[in-house]
Amino acid sequence: MNVVRRHSPRWAVILSIAAVSVFGYSACGVPNLEPEECVRSRESVKRFYSLHFGTDLRAAADLRDERSTYLTDDLLNRLPSLQDQAVDYFTKTSESPKSFRVGRCLVISGSETELQVVLLWRDDTRSDQAEVKVKSVLTGEKWSIDDVNN
């Protein structure tokens, strides 16, 4: 008598789940395709804006705190003449945004990038956004903000 063995469909399901898990896990290791200049300058701009939003935006004209470490000496020297009492230089607005995110990056050269900073206002009655372009330059070993434009 011939005995025919059937494979349990449960094993097929278990093997399928294992294969999908292995494939999914390996996909998590996809490298960042953004240029190194963007990766490094983006981190510096994020840190600056996090500090800036965590302090009084109106006090930006002074900038004798740790925010100054993220700015070029040239911008620090120009800042007093660029500041308007009603408008924050780094957000180009008189209304303090609720949050921000750093968007696309353009490499100008190996030592200069331009990053989009999206400013967000969200509350019960409003959901708006605006953007500024932040020029970041490599000074020595660190990336520093050198200019902010609309």
Biotite code that builds the C-alpha atoms (Angstrom):
import biotite.structure as struc

atoms = struc.array([
    struc.Atom([0.000, 0.000, 0.000], chain_id="A", res_id=1, res_name="MET", atom_name="CA", element="C"),
    struc.Atom([1.345, 3.370, -0.949], chain_id="A", res_id=2, res_name="ASN", atom_name="CA", element="C"),
    struc.Atom([1.187, 6.006, 1.714], chain_id="A", res_id=3, res_name="VAL", atom_name="CA", element="C"),
    struc.Atom([0.952, 9.534, 0.409], chain_id="A", res_id=4, res_name="VAL", atom_name="CA", element="C"),
    struc.Atom([2.104, 12.167, 2.849], chain_id="A", res_id=5, res_name="ARG", atom_name="CA", element="C"),
    struc.Atom([0.742, 15.600, 2.602], chain_id="A", res_id=6, res_name="ARG", atom_name="CA", element="C"),
    struc.Atom([2.679, 18.551, 3.842], chain_id="A", res_id=7, res_name="HIS", atom_name="CA", element="C"),
    struc.Atom([0.810, 20.624, 6.277], chain_id="A", res_id=8, res_name="SER", atom_name="CA", element="C"),
    struc.Atom([-0.207, 24.053, 4.915], chain_id="A", res_id=9, res_name="PRO", atom_name="CA", element="C"),
    struc.Atom([0.865, 25.419, 8.288], chain_id="A", res_id=10, res_name="ARG", atom_name="CA", element="C"),
    struc.Atom([4.545, 24.880, 7.352], chain_id="A", res_id=11, res_name="TRP", atom_name="CA", element="C"),
    struc.Atom([4.066, 26.804, 4.125], chain_id="A", res_id=12, res_name="ALA", atom_name="CA", element="C"),
    struc.Atom([2.599, 29.709, 6.057], chain_id="A", res_id=13, res_name="VAL", atom_name="CA", element="C"),
    struc.Atom([5.432, 29.639, 8.590], chain_id="A", res_id=14, res_name="ILE", atom_name="CA", element="C"),
    struc.Atom([8.067, 29.550, 5.826], chain_id="A", res_id=15, res_name="LEU", atom_name="CA", element="C"),
    struc.Atom([6.351, 32.411, 3.995], chain_id="A", res_id=16, res_name="SER", atom_name="CA", element="C"),
    struc.Atom([6.261, 34.552, 7.126], chain_id="A", res_id=17, res_name="ILE", atom_name="CA", element="C"),
    struc.Atom([9.923, 33.814, 7.810], chain_id="A", res_id=18, res_name="ALA", atom_name="CA", element="C"),
    struc.Atom([10.912, 34.758, 4.252], chain_id="A", res_id=19, res_name="ALA", atom_name="CA", element="C"),
    struc.Atom([8.947, 38.029, 4.412], chain_id="A", res_id=20, res_name="VAL", atom_name="CA", element="C"),
    struc.Atom([10.474, 38.832, 7.811], chain_id="A", res_id=21, res_name="SER", atom_name="CA", element="C"),
    struc.Atom([14.026, 38.259, 6.564], chain_id="A", res_id=22, res_name="VAL", atom_name="CA", element="C"),
    struc.Atom([13.379, 40.336, 3.442], chain_id="A", res_id=23, res_name="PHE", atom_name="CA", element="C"),
    struc.Atom([11.721, 43.101, 5.471], chain_id="A", res_id=24, res_name="GLY", atom_name="CA", element="C"),
    struc.Atom([14.568, 43.179, 7.966], chain_id="A", res_id=25, res_name="TYR", atom_name="CA", element="C"),
    struc.Atom([17.179, 43.469, 5.227], chain_id="A", res_id=26, res_name="SER", atom_name="CA", element="C"),
    struc.Atom([15.225, 46.331, 3.608], chain_id="A", res_id=27, res_name="ALA", atom_name="CA", element="C"),
    struc.Atom([15.616, 48.340, 6.818], chain_id="A", res_id=28, res_name="CYS", atom_name="CA", element="C"),
    struc.Atom([19.325, 48.527, 6.146], chain_id="A", res_id=29, res_name="GLY", atom_name="CA", element="C"),
    struc.Atom([18.929, 50.588, 2.961], chain_id="A", res_id=30, res_name="VAL", atom_name="CA", element="C"),
    struc.Atom([21.593, 53.294, 3.032], chain_id="A", res_id=31, res_name="PRO", atom_name="CA", element="C"),
    struc.Atom([20.764, 56.992, 2.979], chain_id="A", res_id=32, res_name="ASN", atom_name="CA", element="C"),
    struc.Atom([21.276, 58.150, -0.593], chain_id="A", res_id=33, res_name="LEU", atom_name="CA", element="C"),
    struc.Atom([21.514, 61.816, 0.362], chain_id="A", res_id=34, res_name="GLU", atom_name="CA", element="C"),
    struc.Atom([24.966, 63.389, -0.200], chain_id="A", res_id=35, res_name="PRO", atom_name="CA", element="C"),
    struc.Atom([27.208, 63.548, 2.887], chain_id="A", res_id=36, res_name="GLU", atom_name="CA", element="C"),
    struc.Atom([27.177, 67.370, 2.714], chain_id="A", res_id=37, res_name="GLU", atom_name="CA", element="C"),
    struc.Atom([23.394, 67.336, 3.100], chain_id="A", res_id=38, res_name="CYS", atom_name="CA", element="C"),
    struc.Atom([23.435, 64.807, 5.940], chain_id="A", res_id=39, res_name="VAL", atom_name="CA", element="C"),
    struc.Atom([25.924, 66.847, 7.979], chain_id="A", res_id=40, res_name="ARG", atom_name="CA", element="C"),
    struc.Atom([24.553, 70.330, 7.223], chain_id="A", res_id=41, res_name="SER", atom_name="CA", element="C"),
    struc.Atom([20.972, 69.125, 7.847], chain_id="A", res_id=42, res_name="ARG", atom_name="CA", element="C"),
    struc.Atom([21.919, 67.966, 11.350], chain_id="A", res_id=43, res_name="GLU", atom_name="CA", element="C"),
    struc.Atom([23.468, 71.347, 12.160], chain_id="A", res_id=44, res_name="SER", atom_name="CA", element="C"),
    struc.Atom([20.441, 73.278, 10.855], chain_id="A", res_id=45, res_name="VAL", atom_name="CA", element="C"),
    struc.Atom([18.046, 71.005, 12.798], chain_id="A", res_id=46, res_name="LYS", atom_name="CA", element="C"),
    struc.Atom([19.974, 71.586, 16.017], chain_id="A", res_id=47, res_name="ARG", atom_name="CA", element="C"),
    struc.Atom([20.025, 75.343, 15.517], chain_id="A", res_id=48, res_name="PHE", atom_name="CA", element="C"),
    struc.Atom([16.286, 75.600, 14.827], chain_id="A", res_id=49, res_name="TYR", atom_name="CA", element="C"),
    struc.Atom([15.500, 73.303, 17.770], chain_id="A", res_id=50, res_name="SER", atom_name="CA", element="C"),
    struc.Atom([17.440, 75.646, 20.041], chain_id="A", res_id=51, res_name="LEU", atom_name="CA", element="C"),
    struc.Atom([15.960, 78.719, 18.388], chain_id="A", res_id=52, res_name="HIS", atom_name="CA", element="C"),
    struc.Atom([12.388, 77.462, 18.850], chain_id="A", res_id=53, res_name="PHE", atom_name="CA", element="C"),
    struc.Atom([13.209, 76.520, 22.444], chain_id="A", res_id=54, res_name="GLY", atom_name="CA", element="C"),
    struc.Atom([14.160, 80.118, 23.279], chain_id="A", res_id=55, res_name="THR", atom_name="CA", element="C"),
    struc.Atom([12.541, 83.496, 22.820], chain_id="A", res_id=56, res_name="ASP", atom_name="CA", element="C"),
    struc.Atom([12.621, 84.061, 19.047], chain_id="A", res_id=57, res_name="LEU", atom_name="CA", element="C"),
    struc.Atom([12.542, 87.809, 19.647], chain_id="A", res_id=58, res_name="ARG", atom_name="CA", element="C"),
    struc.Atom([15.858, 87.621, 21.521], chain_id="A", res_id=59, res_name="ALA", atom_name="CA", element="C"),
    struc.Atom([17.581, 86.409, 18.358], chain_id="A", res_id=60, res_name="ALA", atom_name="CA", element="C"),
    struc.Atom([19.273, 89.779, 17.798], chain_id="A", res_id=61, res_name="ALA", atom_name="CA", element="C"),
    struc.Atom([21.531, 89.135, 20.775], chain_id="A", res_id=62, res_name="ASP", atom_name="CA", element="C"),
    struc.Atom([22.410, 85.478, 20.125], chain_id="A", res_id=63, res_name="LEU", atom_name="CA", element="C"),
    struc.Atom([25.086, 85.300, 22.786], chain_id="A", res_id=64, res_name="ARG", atom_name="CA", element="C"),
    struc.Atom([23.904, 81.843, 23.754], chain_id="A", res_id=65, res_name="ASP", atom_name="CA", element="C"),
    struc.Atom([24.658, 78.407, 22.369], chain_id="A", res_id=66, res_name="GLU", atom_name="CA", element="C"),
    struc.Atom([22.766, 79.185, 19.144], chain_id="A", res_id=67, res_name="ARG", atom_name="CA", element="C"),
    struc.Atom([25.769, 81.251, 18.035], chain_id="A", res_id=68, res_name="SER", atom_name="CA", element="C"),
    struc.Atom([27.852, 78.071, 17.697], chain_id="A", res_id=69, res_name="THR", atom_name="CA", element="C"),
    struc.Atom([25.668, 77.130, 14.695], chain_id="A", res_id=70, res_name="TYR", atom_name="CA", element="C"),
    struc.Atom([26.239, 80.449, 12.876], chain_id="A", res_id=71, res_name="LEU", atom_name="CA", element="C"),
    struc.Atom([29.207, 81.701, 10.873], chain_id="A", res_id=72, res_name="THR", atom_name="CA", element="C"),
    struc.Atom([31.219, 84.586, 12.292], chain_id="A", res_id=73, res_name="ASP", atom_name="CA", element="C"),
    struc.Atom([30.233, 86.591, 9.220], chain_id="A", res_id=74, res_name="ASP", atom_name="CA", element="C"),
    struc.Atom([26.503, 86.125, 9.933], chain_id="A", res_id=75, res_name="LEU", atom_name="CA", element="C"),
    struc.Atom([26.998, 86.940, 13.610], chain_id="A", res_id=76, res_name="LEU", atom_name="CA", element="C"),
    struc.Atom([28.681, 90.216, 12.585], chain_id="A", res_id=77, res_name="ASN", atom_name="CA", element="C"),
    struc.Atom([25.960, 91.063, 10.022], chain_id="A", res_id=78, res_name="ARG", atom_name="CA", element="C"),
    struc.Atom([23.025, 90.011, 12.191], chain_id="A", res_id=79, res_name="LEU", atom_name="CA", element="C"),
    struc.Atom([22.521, 93.271, 14.142], chain_id="A", res_id=80, res_name="PRO", atom_name="CA", element="C"),
    struc.Atom([22.008, 95.195, 10.891], chain_id="A", res_id=81, res_name="SER", atom_name="CA", element="C"),
    struc.Atom([19.799, 92.438, 9.410], chain_id="A", res_id=82, res_name="LEU", atom_name="CA", element="C"),
    struc.Atom([17.458, 92.084, 12.381], chain_id="A", res_id=83, res_name="GLN", atom_name="CA", element="C"),
    struc.Atom([14.087, 93.778, 12.360], chain_id="A", res_id=84, res_name="ASP", atom_name="CA", element="C"),
    struc.Atom([12.379, 94.118, 15.735], chain_id="A", res_id=85, res_name="GLN", atom_name="CA", element="C"),
    struc.Atom([9.052, 92.922, 14.293], chain_id="A", res_id=86, res_name="ALA", atom_name="CA", element="C"),
    struc.Atom([10.350, 90.037, 12.151], chain_id="A", res_id=87, res_name="VAL", atom_name="CA", element="C"),
    struc.Atom([12.599, 87.182, 13.253], chain_id="A", res_id=88, res_name="ASP", atom_name="CA", element="C"),
    struc.Atom([15.558, 86.856, 10.856], chain_id="A", res_id=89, res_name="TYR", atom_name="CA", element="C"),
    struc.Atom([15.611, 83.038, 11.002], chain_id="A", res_id=90, res_name="PHE", atom_name="CA", element="C"),
    struc.Atom([11.891, 82.512, 10.317], chain_id="A", res_id=91, res_name="THR", atom_name="CA", element="C"),
    struc.Atom([11.203, 85.688, 8.300], chain_id="A", res_id=92, res_name="LYS", atom_name="CA", element="C"),
    struc.Atom([7.932, 86.138, 10.158], chain_id="A", res_id=93, res_name="THR", atom_name="CA", element="C"),
    struc.Atom([6.518, 88.139, 13.043], chain_id="A", res_id=94, res_name="SER", atom_name="CA", element="C"),
    struc.Atom([4.398, 85.192, 14.208], chain_id="A", res_id=95, res_name="GLU", atom_name="CA", element="C"),
    struc.Atom([6.247, 82.461, 16.051], chain_id="A", res_id=96, res_name="SER", atom_name="CA", element="C"),
    struc.Atom([5.768, 79.120, 14.261], chain_id="A", res_id=97, res_name="PRO", atom_name="CA", element="C"),
    struc.Atom([4.734, 76.116, 16.353], chain_id="A", res_id=98, res_name="LYS", atom_name="CA", element="C"),
    struc.Atom([7.225, 73.749, 14.722], chain_id="A", res_id=99, res_name="SER", atom_name="CA", element="C"),
    struc.Atom([9.529, 73.212, 11.785], chain_id="A", res_id=100, res_name="PHE", atom_name="CA", element="C"),
    struc.Atom([11.035, 70.513, 9.631], chain_id="A", res_id=101, res_name="ARG", atom_name="CA", element="C"),
    struc.Atom([14.088, 70.528, 7.420], chain_id="A", res_id=102, res_name="VAL", atom_name="CA", element="C"),
    struc.Atom([13.159, 69.549, 3.875], chain_id="A", res_id=103, res_name="GLY", atom_name="CA", element="C"),
    struc.Atom([15.064, 69.196, 0.642], chain_id="A", res_id=104, res_name="ARG", atom_name="CA", element="C"),
    struc.Atom([18.765, 69.934, 0.348], chain_id="A", res_id=105, res_name="CYS", atom_name="CA", element="C"),
    struc.Atom([20.739, 71.255, -2.584], chain_id="A", res_id=106, res_name="LEU", atom_name="CA", element="C"),
    struc.Atom([24.524, 70.897, -2.659], chain_id="A", res_id=107, res_name="VAL", atom_name="CA", element="C"),
    struc.Atom([25.953, 74.142, -4.035], chain_id="A", res_id=108, res_name="ILE", atom_name="CA", element="C"),
    struc.Atom([29.552, 72.951, -3.641], chain_id="A", res_id=109, res_name="SER", atom_name="CA", element="C"),
    struc.Atom([31.500, 70.576, -1.408], chain_id="A", res_id=110, res_name="GLY", atom_name="CA", element="C"),
    struc.Atom([31.432, 73.218, 1.325], chain_id="A", res_id=111, res_name="SER", atom_name="CA", element="C"),
    struc.Atom([28.041, 74.888, 0.772], chain_id="A", res_id=112, res_name="GLU", atom_name="CA", element="C"),
    struc.Atom([24.436, 73.663, 0.862], chain_id="A", res_id=113, res_name="THR", atom_name="CA", element="C"),
    struc.Atom([20.993, 75.207, 0.717], chain_id="A", res_id=114, res_name="GLU", atom_name="CA", element="C"),
    struc.Atom([18.331, 73.622, 2.913], chain_id="A", res_id=115, res_name="LEU", atom_name="CA", element="C"),
    struc.Atom([14.595, 74.184, 2.902], chain_id="A", res_id=116, res_name="GLN", atom_name="CA", element="C"),
    struc.Atom([13.169, 74.827, 6.373], chain_id="A", res_id=117, res_name="VAL", atom_name="CA", element="C"),
    struc.Atom([9.399, 74.469, 6.513], chain_id="A", res_id=118, res_name="VAL", atom_name="CA", element="C"),
    struc.Atom([7.737, 76.483, 9.278], chain_id="A", res_id=119, res_name="LEU", atom_name="CA", element="C"),
    struc.Atom([4.400, 75.231, 10.615], chain_id="A", res_id=120, res_name="LEU", atom_name="CA", element="C"),
    struc.Atom([1.520, 76.888, 12.457], chain_id="A", res_id=121, res_name="TRP", atom_name="CA", element="C"),
    struc.Atom([-1.120, 74.449, 13.689], chain_id="A", res_id=122, res_name="ARG", atom_name="CA", element="C"),
    struc.Atom([-3.851, 74.963, 16.242], chain_id="A", res_id=123, res_name="ASP", atom_name="CA", element="C"),
    struc.Atom([-7.620, 74.525, 16.532], chain_id="A", res_id=124, res_name="ASP", atom_name="CA", element="C"),
    struc.Atom([-8.385, 77.222, 13.973], chain_id="A", res_id=125, res_name="THR", atom_name="CA", element="C"),
    struc.Atom([-5.385, 77.264, 11.660], chain_id="A", res_id=126, res_name="ARG", atom_name="CA", element="C"),
    struc.Atom([-2.984, 75.053, 9.753], chain_id="A", res_id=127, res_name="SER", atom_name="CA", element="C"),
    struc.Atom([-0.447, 77.070, 7.741], chain_id="A", res_id=128, res_name="ASP", atom_name="CA", element="C"),
    struc.Atom([3.083, 76.679, 6.562], chain_id="A", res_id=129, res_name="GLN", atom_name="CA", element="C"),
    struc.Atom([5.836, 78.806, 5.038], chain_id="A", res_id=130, res_name="ALA", atom_name="CA", element="C"),
    struc.Atom([9.421, 78.127, 4.100], chain_id="A", res_id=131, res_name="GLU", atom_name="CA", element="C"),
    struc.Atom([12.814, 79.733, 4.261], chain_id="A", res_id=132, res_name="VAL", atom_name="CA", element="C"),
    struc.Atom([16.027, 78.753, 2.499], chain_id="A", res_id=133, res_name="LYS", atom_name="CA", element="C"),
    struc.Atom([19.030, 78.341, 4.756], chain_id="A", res_id=134, res_name="VAL", atom_name="CA", element="C"),
    struc.Atom([22.537, 78.594, 3.324], chain_id="A", res_id=135, res_name="LYS", atom_name="CA", element="C"),
    struc.Atom([24.949, 76.427, 5.297], chain_id="A", res_id=136, res_name="SER", atom_name="CA", element="C"),
    struc.Atom([28.722, 76.461, 4.837], chain_id="A", res_id=137, res_name="VAL", atom_name="CA", element="C"),
    struc.Atom([31.492, 74.191, 6.031], chain_id="A", res_id=138, res_name="LEU", atom_name="CA", element="C"),
    struc.Atom([33.801, 76.157, 8.322], chain_id="A", res_id=139, res_name="THR", atom_name="CA", element="C"),
    struc.Atom([36.682, 73.979, 9.434], chain_id="A", res_id=140, res_name="GLY", atom_name="CA", element="C"),
    struc.Atom([35.079, 70.742, 10.587], chain_id="A", res_id=141, res_name="GLU", atom_name="CA", element="C"),
    struc.Atom([31.538, 72.012, 11.225], chain_id="A", res_id=142, res_name="LYS", atom_name="CA", element="C"),
    struc.Atom([28.590, 73.181, 9.180], chain_id="A", res_id=143, res_name="TRP", atom_name="CA", element="C"),
    struc.Atom([27.284, 76.655, 10.075], chain_id="A", res_id=144, res_name="SER", atom_name="CA", element="C"),
    struc.Atom([24.369, 78.794, 8.935], chain_id="A", res_id=145, res_name="ILE", atom_name="CA", element="C"),
    struc.Atom([25.547, 81.728, 6.823], chain_id="A", res_id=146, res_name="ASP", atom_name="CA", element="C"),
    struc.Atom([22.304, 83.192, 5.451], chain_id="A", res_id=147, res_name="ASP", atom_name="CA", element="C"),
    struc.Atom([18.513, 82.812, 5.550], chain_id="A", res_id=148, res_name="VAL", atom_name="CA", element="C"),
    struc.Atom([16.210, 83.938, 2.702], chain_id="A", res_id=149, res_name="ASN", atom_name="CA", element="C"),
    struc.Atom([12.558, 83.619, 1.720], chain_id="A", res_id=150, res_name="ASN", atom_name="CA", element="C"),
])
